[in-house]
Amino acid sequence: EQNPSAIGCKISANYPSDSTDATGRVIREWINEQLGGTYTGSLNDGKQLVEYYGKEQAARIRKDIEEFGENSAMGQSVYYVQFKKVFETTRFVTYTEETYQYAGGAHGSESTIGQVFRKPDGRMFGWDMFTADGKEKLRDMIKNRLKDRFFKAKSDEEFYNMLLAENARYLFPLPENAPLLRPNGVEFIYQQYEIAPYAAGMPSCTLPYDSVRNLFTVTMRPLIESTTDSIAATYLNPGQ
């Protein structure tokens, strides 16, 4: 972490410690690639990896401030990213990557994306966890959940008027980033400006497993069956 008066740069991660575990190795590679994929040292040393990217990002901020001038709006710049293990069962692990950046202007930007890793081979699942027909059925399910729970709109027309996505009334867009397996269902997150104005934040919803069970591929179904197993655990902080 580097945090002088004008620069804030912090990277933290739930970093797998077992070098013999295939899933852990894939997660390490994923973290490295998400941060830029330029670190060439040993992936066994998570502290060294995050320090490398922290120093790289801090140097980039300093260079930009020098280029644009310390008295510019960039004089207060921050970059924070956290990789969190948020859910784990006997069959899979869910990670999230939460990022906040500010480089001047009216406000900063933030994002939350993630990845599901299968045990014991580390295979990553994104939208391919659903069948092609299943993804199409999800459009209306997600739309209705967002309308009722997130935006609390009283009608479809009121809901569509809250969005930036002009074609949403004809073909509701799926989130660009991968769905996340959570303890109580599948979470779908839209990033800032993806479908709604900045003031709306990051629209998201969670569909219970029972409501989408038939939409998963046969490859995915055994993973879903493990969401209530004996080791299923939710993690809230990077230190866990």
Residue frames as qw, qx, qy, qz and C-alpha x, y, z in Angstrom:
[[0.000, 0.887, 0.461, 0.000, 0.00, 0.00, 0.00],
 [0.366, 0.045, -0.006, 0.930, 1.16, 3.51, -0.86],
 [0.109, -0.806, -0.572, -0.106, -0.93, 6.34, 0.52],
 [0.289, -0.066, -0.104, 0.949, 0.70, 9.80, 0.41],
 [0.210, 0.453, 0.361, -0.787, -1.55, 12.84, 0.48],
 [0.450, 0.473, -0.237, -0.719, -2.28, 12.73, -3.24],
 [0.549, 0.253, -0.730, -0.318, -1.99, 9.06, -4.18],
 [0.676, -0.228, 0.577, -0.398, -3.78, 6.03, -2.79],
 [0.629, 0.336, -0.638, -0.290, -2.92, 2.60, -4.14],
 [0.487, -0.297, 0.731, -0.374, -3.98, -0.61, -2.42],
 [0.694, 0.162, -0.601, -0.362, -4.24, -4.21, -3.63],
 [0.433, -0.301, 0.756, -0.387, -5.33, -7.12, -1.43],
 [0.673, 0.170, -0.583, -0.423, -6.20, -10.72, -2.19],
 [0.851, -0.233, 0.418, -0.214, -7.34, -14.01, -0.76],
 [0.410, 0.630, -0.629, -0.197, -4.32, -15.73, -2.27],
 [0.982, -0.087, -0.119, -0.119, -4.25, -19.58, -2.43],
 [0.287, -0.771, 0.567, -0.046, -1.29, -20.89, -0.43],
 [0.800, -0.108, 0.589, 0.042, -1.22, -24.55, -1.55],
 [0.175, 0.614, -0.550, -0.539, 1.08, -24.83, -4.56],
 [0.144, -0.068, 0.970, 0.182, 0.03, -28.47, -5.18],
 [0.385, 0.520, 0.665, -0.373, -3.67, -27.68, -5.60],
 [0.335, 0.296, 0.609, 0.655, -4.75, -27.35, -9.25],
 [0.035, -0.856, -0.485, -0.174, -7.65, -25.02, -8.48],
 [0.400, -0.808, -0.027, 0.431, -5.38, -22.82, -6.40],
 [0.472, -0.184, 0.445, 0.738, -2.87, -22.59, -9.24],
 [0.195, 0.563, 0.596, 0.539, -5.58, -21.50, -11.67],
 [0.222, -0.912, -0.338, 0.063, -6.84, -18.88, -9.21],
 [0.480, -0.587, 0.172, 0.629, -3.30, -17.52, -8.83],
 [0.369, 0.118, 0.557, 0.735, -2.96, -17.23, -12.59],
 [0.018, 0.762, 0.576, 0.295, -6.36, -15.55, -12.82],
 [0.331, -0.868, -0.159, 0.334, -5.41, -12.94, -10.21],
 [0.463, -0.355, 0.369, 0.724, -2.13, -12.27, -12.03],
 [0.259, 0.342, 0.638, 0.640, -3.91, -11.89, -15.36],
 [0.089, -0.856, -0.504, -0.073, -6.66, -9.66, -13.94],
 [0.361, -0.814, 0.000, 0.455, -3.99, -7.30, -12.60],
 [0.244, 0.835, -0.320, -0.375, -2.26, -7.09, -15.97],
 [0.973, 0.183, 0.127, 0.062, -0.48, -10.39, -16.59],
 [0.443, 0.790, -0.344, 0.248, 3.01, -8.86, -16.55],
 [0.507, -0.666, 0.513, -0.191, 4.35, -10.30, -13.28],
 [0.745, 0.398, -0.531, -0.062, 7.00, -12.93, -14.10],
 [0.109, -0.475, 0.767, -0.416, 8.06, -13.97, -10.60],
 [0.178, -0.095, -0.976, 0.087, 6.97, -17.07, -8.72],
 [0.493, -0.437, -0.329, -0.677, 3.23, -17.32, -8.20],
 [0.640, -0.309, -0.654, 0.260, 3.96, -19.06, -4.90],
 [0.306, -0.245, -0.347, 0.852, 4.63, -15.64, -3.33],
 [0.041, 0.780, 0.587, 0.210, 1.33, -13.75, -3.26],
 [0.293, -0.835, -0.125, 0.448, 2.75, -10.85, -1.25],
 [0.367, -0.323, 0.442, 0.752, 5.43, -10.24, -3.88],
 [0.220, 0.434, 0.712, 0.507, 2.84, -10.37, -6.66],
 [0.067, -0.882, -0.465, -0.041, 0.50, -7.78, -5.16],
 [0.366, -0.726, 0.075, 0.577, 3.43, -5.54, -4.19],
 [0.397, -0.005, 0.567, 0.721, 4.65, -5.67, -7.80],
 [0.091, 0.617, 0.619, 0.478, 1.30, -4.50, -9.16],
 [0.274, -0.870, -0.335, 0.238, 0.81, -1.97, -6.37],
 [0.389, -0.552, 0.228, 0.702, 4.13, -0.29, -7.11],
 [0.302, 0.200, 0.641, 0.676, 3.45, -0.44, -10.85],
 [0.022, -0.773, -0.584, -0.247, 0.07, 1.25, -10.46],
 [0.340, -0.828, -0.149, 0.419, 1.42, 3.88, -8.04],
 [0.402, -0.295, 0.400, 0.769, 4.19, 4.71, -10.51],
 [0.188, 0.457, 0.662, 0.564, 1.63, 5.06, -13.30],
 [0.161, -0.881, -0.442, 0.040, -0.44, 7.47, -11.20],
 [0.405, -0.682, 0.078, 0.604, 2.62, 9.56, -10.37],
 [0.368, 0.001, 0.550, 0.750, 3.60, 9.71, -14.03],
 [0.064, 0.674, 0.625, 0.387, 0.11, 10.87, -15.02],
 [0.280, -0.881, -0.270, 0.269, 0.12, 13.55, -12.31],
 [0.424, -0.462, 0.287, 0.724, 3.51, 14.81, -13.54],
 [0.280, 0.257, 0.641, 0.667, 2.21, 14.90, -17.11],
 [0.082, -0.731, -0.556, -0.387, -1.03, 16.73, -16.34],
 [0.036, 0.537, -0.249, 0.805, 0.26, 18.79, -13.41],
 [0.256, -0.172, -0.814, 0.491, -0.14, 18.44, -9.66],
 [0.206, 0.213, 0.306, -0.905, -2.72, 21.23, -9.58],
 [0.449, -0.039, -0.602, -0.659, -5.03, 19.39, -11.95],
 [0.789, -0.269, 0.052, -0.550, -8.03, 17.37, -10.80],
 [0.875, 0.127, -0.463, 0.068, -5.76, 14.33, -10.97],
 [0.067, 0.600, -0.569, 0.559, -3.91, 15.61, -7.90],
 [0.563, -0.217, 0.642, -0.473, -6.05, 13.27, -5.80],
 [0.683, 0.271, -0.561, -0.380, -5.86, 9.85, -7.47],
 [0.552, -0.316, 0.707, -0.309, -6.60, 6.43, -6.03],
 [0.663, 0.210, -0.639, -0.329, -6.64, 2.82, -7.18],
 [0.474, -0.282, 0.721, -0.420, -8.02, 0.10, -4.90],
 [0.724, 0.126, -0.544, -0.404, -8.66, -3.54, -5.81],
 [0.489, -0.321, 0.721, -0.372, -9.63, -6.53, -3.68],
 [0.577, 0.102, -0.747, -0.315, -9.80, -10.18, -4.70],
 [0.503, -0.273, 0.554, -0.604, -12.14, -11.98, -2.32],
 [0.249, -0.090, -0.956, -0.127, -13.05, -15.62, -1.90],
 [0.424, -0.174, 0.138, -0.878, -16.75, -15.15, -1.23],
 [0.867, -0.056, 0.191, -0.456, -18.20, -18.67, -1.39],
 [0.207, 0.434, -0.873, -0.081, -16.83, -22.20, -1.33],
 [0.907, -0.105, 0.150, -0.379, -18.26, -25.72, -1.39],
 [0.732, -0.257, 0.602, 0.186, -16.76, -29.18, -1.91],
 [0.688, 0.415, 0.519, 0.291, -17.12, -28.68, -5.68],
 [0.396, 0.678, 0.191, 0.589, -16.35, -25.02, -6.47],
 [0.367, -0.474, -0.238, 0.764, -15.01, -21.67, -5.29],
 [0.237, 0.857, 0.350, 0.294, -16.40, -18.23, -6.17],
 [0.464, -0.272, -0.073, 0.840, -14.07, -15.22, -6.26],
 [0.204, 0.926, 0.314, 0.040, -14.89, -11.55, -6.76],
 [0.510, 0.056, 0.036, 0.857, -12.71, -8.66, -7.92],
 [0.070, -0.913, -0.389, 0.100, -13.83, -5.31, -6.53],
 [0.526, 0.124, 0.101, 0.836, -12.15, -2.21, -7.97],
 [0.017, -0.938, -0.294, 0.181, -12.41, 1.51, -7.25],
 [0.563, 0.098, 0.171, 0.802, -10.52, 4.16, -9.22],
 [0.044, 0.947, 0.256, -0.188, -10.49, 7.94, -9.12],
 [0.595, 0.018, 0.231, 0.769, -8.39, 10.12, -11.41],
 [0.009, 0.186, -0.027, -0.982, -10.14, 13.45, -11.18],
 [0.279, -0.290, -0.637, -0.658, -13.55, 14.58, -12.30],
 [0.545, -0.428, -0.009, -0.721, -16.93, 14.55, -10.60],
 [0.840, -0.327, 0.314, -0.299, -16.67, 11.02, -9.27],
 [0.191, -0.438, 0.864, 0.160, -14.68, 7.82, -9.34],
 [0.757, 0.150, -0.434, -0.464, -15.57, 4.53, -10.94],
 [0.441, -0.327, 0.793, -0.265, -16.07, 1.13, -9.40],
 [0.703, 0.184, -0.544, -0.420, -16.71, -2.37, -10.60],
 [0.591, -0.281, 0.707, -0.269, -17.47, -5.81, -9.21],
 [0.742, 0.321, -0.486, -0.332, -16.78, -8.84, -11.35],
 [0.604, -0.428, 0.638, -0.213, -15.89, -12.41, -10.46],
 [0.519, 0.354, -0.735, -0.256, -15.22, -15.97, -11.44],
 [0.881, -0.241, 0.262, -0.310, -16.37, -19.49, -10.50],
 [0.235, 0.540, -0.806, -0.047, -13.68, -22.20, -10.32],
 [0.928, -0.124, -0.204, -0.286, -14.47, -25.91, -10.29],
 [0.381, -0.550, 0.734, -0.115, -12.69, -28.26, -7.92],
 [0.657, -0.598, 0.192, 0.417, -10.43, -30.16, -8.32],
 [0.689, 0.269, 0.358, 0.569, -9.28, -29.14, -11.82],
 [0.200, -0.474, -0.026, 0.857, -9.80, -25.36, -11.65],
 [0.203, 0.433, 0.643, 0.598, -12.03, -25.09, -14.71],
 [0.065, 0.249, 0.213, -0.942, -13.55, -21.60, -14.91],
 [0.146, 0.567, 0.793, 0.167, -17.26, -21.16, -15.60],
 [0.080, 0.152, -0.008, -0.985, -18.88, -18.05, -17.02],
 [0.621, 0.222, 0.019, -0.752, -22.03, -17.81, -19.08],
 [0.524, 0.217, -0.777, -0.274, -21.26, -21.32, -20.33],
 [0.141, -0.014, 0.874, -0.465, -22.74, -22.62, -17.06],
 [0.561, 0.400, 0.416, -0.593, -26.13, -22.16, -18.77],
 [0.529, 0.314, 0.712, 0.338, -27.51, -23.79, -21.90],
 [0.103, 0.128, 0.367, 0.916, -28.20, -21.57, -24.92],
 [0.329, -0.586, -0.590, -0.448, -31.97, -21.79, -24.30],
 [0.529, -0.583, -0.476, 0.393, -31.37, -21.17, -20.62],
 [0.313, -0.191, -0.011, 0.930, -29.58, -17.88, -21.28],
 [0.132, -0.336, -0.457, -0.813, -32.50, -16.66, -23.38],
 [0.493, -0.620, -0.594, -0.137, -34.96, -17.52, -20.60],
 [0.511, -0.383, -0.358, 0.681, -32.82, -15.63, -18.13],
 [0.145, 0.283, 0.169, 0.933, -33.40, -12.33, -19.91],
 [0.428, -0.582, -0.342, -0.601, -36.97, -11.95, -18.66],
 [0.730, -0.484, -0.438, 0.200, -36.18, -13.46, -15.27],
 [0.500, -0.134, -0.174, 0.838, -33.39, -10.96, -14.64],
 [0.041, -0.391, -0.239, -0.888, -35.44, -8.07, -16.02],
 [0.551, -0.612, -0.417, -0.386, -38.38, -8.79, -13.72],
 [0.710, -0.424, -0.365, 0.428, -36.14, -9.26, -10.69],
 [0.363, 0.033, -0.044, 0.930, -34.36, -5.96, -11.32],
 [0.205, -0.495, -0.338, -0.773, -37.61, -4.13, -11.95],
 [0.643, -0.612, -0.392, -0.241, -39.21, -5.37, -8.72],
 [0.778, -0.478, -0.219, 0.343, -36.27, -5.64, -6.31],
 [0.557, -0.098, 0.028, 0.824, -33.58, -3.19, -7.45],
 [0.051, 0.233, 0.228, 0.944, -35.37, -0.35, -9.24],
 [0.093, 0.421, 0.731, -0.528, -38.74, -0.93, -7.53],
 [0.206, 0.068, -0.382, -0.898, -40.55, 0.19, -10.67],
 [0.538, 0.220, 0.563, -0.587, -44.34, -0.15, -10.75],
 [0.788, 0.533, 0.214, -0.222, -44.51, -1.00, -14.46],
 [0.788, 0.129, 0.334, 0.502, -42.34, -2.13, -17.34],
 [0.335, 0.809, 0.175, 0.450, -42.61, 1.33, -18.92],
 [0.351, -0.917, 0.157, -0.102, -41.40, 3.04, -15.75],
 [0.814, -0.356, 0.349, 0.298, -38.55, 0.53, -15.56],
 [0.695, 0.407, 0.307, 0.507, -37.44, 1.06, -19.17],
 [0.105, 0.931, 0.063, 0.343, -37.42, 4.83, -18.62],
 [0.563, -0.786, 0.246, 0.069, -34.86, 4.34, -15.84],
 [0.835, -0.096, 0.388, 0.379, -32.40, 2.62, -18.19],
 [0.018, 0.677, -0.415, -0.607, -29.79, 3.76, -20.69],
 [0.278, -0.037, 0.892, 0.356, -30.15, 0.63, -22.80],
 [0.422, 0.256, -0.135, -0.859, -32.50, 1.80, -25.56],
 [0.579, 0.097, -0.681, -0.437, -33.28, -1.69, -26.88],
 [0.099, -0.134, 0.873, -0.458, -34.01, -3.19, -23.45],
 [0.626, 0.197, 0.349, -0.669, -37.74, -3.27, -24.12],
 [0.775, 0.408, -0.309, -0.371, -37.17, -5.46, -27.18],
 [0.876, 0.098, -0.426, 0.204, -34.28, -7.71, -26.05],
 [0.492, -0.851, 0.151, -0.105, -33.19, -7.26, -22.47],
 [0.488, 0.630, -0.568, 0.207, -29.36, -7.39, -22.29],
 [0.888, -0.348, -0.233, 0.188, -27.57, -9.94, -20.15],
 [0.361, -0.874, 0.256, 0.202, -24.66, -8.64, -18.04],
 [0.545, 0.706, -0.452, 0.006, -21.34, -8.53, -19.84],
 [0.011, 0.522, -0.801, 0.294, -19.52, -10.21, -16.96],
 [0.444, -0.034, -0.893, -0.057, -19.89, -13.78, -15.71],
 [0.677, -0.563, -0.191, -0.434, -22.64, -14.82, -13.28],
 [0.066, 0.453, -0.745, 0.485, -21.52, -15.60, -9.72],
 [0.664, -0.324, -0.666, -0.102, -22.58, -18.56, -7.60],
 [0.185, -0.474, 0.424, -0.749, -23.62, -17.35, -4.16],
 [0.110, -0.006, 0.915, -0.389, -25.04, -19.24, -1.16],
 [0.422, 0.420, 0.584, -0.552, -28.65, -18.32, -1.98],
 [0.662, 0.648, 0.368, -0.083, -28.53, -18.34, -5.78],
 [0.627, 0.241, 0.294, 0.680, -26.88, -16.97, -8.91],
 [0.095, -0.791, -0.144, 0.588, -25.93, -13.29, -8.83],
 [0.529, 0.549, 0.379, 0.525, -26.00, -11.14, -11.95],
 [0.283, -0.713, -0.099, 0.634, -24.21, -7.77, -11.81],
 [0.478, 0.759, 0.231, 0.378, -24.32, -4.93, -14.34],
 [0.536, -0.164, -0.123, 0.819, -21.43, -2.49, -14.13],
 [0.021, 0.673, 0.192, -0.714, -21.77, 1.27, -13.93],
 [0.305, 0.550, -0.273, -0.728, -23.31, 2.73, -17.10],
 [0.159, -0.047, 0.938, 0.306, -23.85, -0.76, -18.55],
 [0.038, -0.517, -0.791, -0.324, -27.64, -0.44, -18.56],
 [0.252, -0.869, -0.426, 0.014, -28.39, 2.52, -16.27],
 [0.139, 0.874, -0.166, 0.436, -27.06, 5.99, -15.33],
 [0.377, 0.346, -0.638, 0.575, -24.25, 6.43, -12.82],
 [0.397, -0.365, 0.346, -0.768, -26.72, 7.36, -10.06],
 [0.903, -0.117, -0.171, -0.375, -28.21, 3.85, -10.24],
 [0.500, -0.563, 0.656, -0.044, -24.89, 2.30, -9.22],
 [0.157, 0.269, -0.908, -0.280, -24.38, -1.29, -10.29],
 [0.779, -0.056, 0.003, -0.624, -27.78, -2.92, -10.83],
 [0.177, 0.257, -0.949, 0.049, -27.74, -6.51, -9.59],
 [0.794, -0.191, 0.061, -0.574, -30.05, -9.33, -8.66],
 [0.106, -0.287, 0.948, -0.088, -29.86, -12.88, -7.35],
 [0.762, -0.003, -0.338, -0.553, -32.05, -15.66, -8.73],
 [0.684, -0.365, 0.570, -0.270, -32.61, -18.59, -6.33],
 [0.088, -0.307, 0.907, 0.275, -31.14, -21.90, -7.47],
 [0.422, 0.324, 0.827, -0.183, -34.55, -23.56, -7.57],
 [0.448, 0.744, 0.208, -0.450, -35.78, -21.03, -10.13],
 [0.388, 0.748, -0.444, -0.304, -32.89, -21.60, -12.56],
 [0.614, -0.329, 0.717, 0.024, -31.94, -25.22, -11.88],
 [0.765, 0.382, 0.516, 0.056, -33.26, -26.46, -15.23],
 [0.409, 0.907, -0.080, -0.060, -31.30, -23.80, -17.13],
 [0.325, -0.705, 0.608, 0.164, -27.85, -25.14, -16.16],
 [0.603, 0.428, -0.641, -0.207, -25.84, -27.45, -18.39],
 [0.945, -0.235, -0.222, -0.055, -25.47, -31.06, -17.26],
 [0.634, 0.284, -0.401, 0.597, -21.81, -30.26, -16.55],
 [0.046, -0.471, 0.280, -0.835, -22.80, -27.55, -14.13],
 [0.694, -0.471, -0.262, -0.477, -25.56, -29.31, -12.21],
 [0.799, -0.230, -0.461, 0.310, -23.30, -31.34, -9.87],
 [0.314, 0.193, -0.296, 0.881, -21.69, -28.08, -8.72],
 [0.383, -0.428, -0.078, -0.815, -25.07, -26.57, -7.90],
 [0.800, -0.365, -0.450, -0.157, -26.00, -29.61, -5.84],
 [0.656, -0.067, -0.461, 0.593, -23.07, -28.81, -3.52],
 [0.009, -0.575, 0.052, -0.816, -24.34, -25.37, -2.47],
 [0.649, -0.578, 0.080, -0.488, -25.84, -26.82, 0.72],
 [0.838, 0.050, -0.506, 0.198, -23.12, -29.37, 1.52],
 [0.705, -0.600, -0.279, 0.255, -21.35, -29.64, 4.85],
 [0.556, -0.268, 0.013, 0.787, -18.44, -27.30, 4.04],
 [0.203, 0.719, 0.380, 0.546, -20.40, -24.65, 2.14],
 [0.422, -0.588, -0.277, 0.632, -19.12, -21.39, 3.59],
 [0.255, 0.895, 0.196, 0.309, -19.44, -17.68, 2.88],
 [0.604, -0.214, -0.122, 0.758, -16.41, -15.46, 3.30],
 [0.042, 0.950, 0.307, -0.029, -16.78, -11.75, 3.91],
 [0.158, -0.928, 0.281, 0.188, -13.23, -10.46, 4.38],
 [0.631, 0.629, -0.455, 0.018, -10.02, -11.01, 2.37],
 [0.092, -0.579, 0.747, -0.313, -8.25, -12.32, 5.46],
 [0.785, -0.111, 0.470, -0.388, -10.49, -15.36, 5.80]]
